[in-house]
Amino acid sequence: MDRPDVPDALRRLLARTHDVEEALARRLHLGSTDVVALQHLVDHPEAGPADLARLLHIRTASATALVDRLQDAGHVRRAPHPTDGRRVVLALTDSARAEVGAALAPLLARIGEVVGGFDADEQRAITRFLTAVTTAMADFAQAPPAPPR
């Protein structure tokens, strides 16, 4: 049997991430940056506007405008930080969660079908692989750049 080309398959998978973000943005009638912002808020539930700016690599003023846009659309609400009264956290609204869930439902169903085609041992191996790759990618993203030559 030919050896599987895991790096190429992974490269193709990662290339589709942008396509999925764009498709989700179209389905939600949002910009792609708005969709990425919503994803960050899922992963960082205590993020405020300045945190979002850092995560998106945009200016704080741009993040504030983005948050205003998402709030006006009913996707995000500002709330007091649970322990720091000077800060504001951004929370996804229930309606945003429902809209995103509905928009992603066909993709998630298809992925569920794919996963269901693997037995439990294969699923554990896939999970270990994806977890290790995710860690490698996070480490790469956090590492300082090499000095110029």
N, C-alpha and C positions, 0 to 999 in steps of 0.2 A: 504494500500500500504506500502511496506517496505520502511524504511527510506534510502535514497541514502547514499552510503559510499563516501562522497566527499573527505575526506583525502586520502583514498586509491586510488581513481581515479586520484587525483592530483599527488600522489607519482608515479603512473604508467606513467602519462604524463611526469613528470620531468625526469623519467628514460629514456624515449625515446629521450630526447634532445641530449644526447651523441650519440645515434644511428644515428640521423639525421645529426649531425656534421660529423660523420665518413662517412656516405653515400655521403654527399656533398663533402667531401674531395676526395673521390674516383672519383666522377663524374668530379671534377675539376682537378684531377691529382695533388693534393696538400696534404701536411701533415695536420693532424687535428689541430695542433697549428697554422698553416697558416690560416686555415678557421676561427678559433676563433679570430685571429688577424684581419682578414677582417671584422668580425662582430663588433669588438671593434671600428674599424675605421669608420664604419657606425654610431655608437652611439656617437663617440667622434671625430667630424670632425676637430678639431684643435689639435689633439694628435700628438706628435712627437715621435721619437724613445724611449726616456726615459719614456714618458708616457705609451707607449705600453709595455715596460718592466714591469712597475708597474702593469698595468692591467693584464698582463699575468703571473705575479709572476715569472719572469725570470731575469737573469742578463742583464745589458745594452748591453754588448758585444753580448750576444745571440740575443737580440732584433735587434741589428744592422745587424747581419748576416741574420736574418729572413727578415728584410726590404730589404736588398740587394737581397735576393732570390725572394721576391715578386716583386721587381722593375725589376729584370732581366726577370721575367715571364710576365711583362707587366701589372701587377695587381695594382701596387702602383707607385705613383710618389712623389718625394720630392719637396716641394715648400716653399718659404720664408713665415714665419709667417706674417699675415696681419698687426700686430702692433709692433712686437718685431723682429727687424732685426737680432738679434743674434740666433733666434730659427728657426727650420725647422718644418713644418707640413707635415703630410702624407695624401695624397689624393688618394682615389680609382680612377682608370682610368675608362673611359666610357666603355671600353671593359670588364673590370672586373665586373662592374655592370651588363652588358649585359650577361656575362657568368654565373654569379651567378643567375641572374633572370631566365635565361633559364634552369639552373639546378634545380632550386626550383619550376619552373612552375607547374609540376605535383602535388607536395605537396600542393602548394598554391591553385590550382584548387580544389583539394579534400577538403581542409579546407573550401574553399568558398562554396562548396556543403553542408558541415556539417552546417556551419553558416546559410545558406539559409533554412535549415530545422527548424529554430527557428523563431518565430514571433518577431516583433520589441521589445515588452516588455521583452521577454526572452533574446534577444540579449543585451538589456540595463543591465539586471541583470547579465548576463555573463560578460559583460565588467566591471561592478562595482566589481564583484568578482575577476576577473583577475587583475584588477588594485590594489585592496586591498592586494591580495596575493603577487603581485610584490613588493609593498611597504614593506610588512612584510619581504620578503626575502632580500630586499636591506638593511633594518634596521638591520637584523640579520648579514648580511655580513659585515656591517660597525661597528658593536658593538665590543668593545674590548673583548677578551676572559676572562672568569672568572679566578680568581687566582687559582693555583693548590691547592688541599686540602692537 
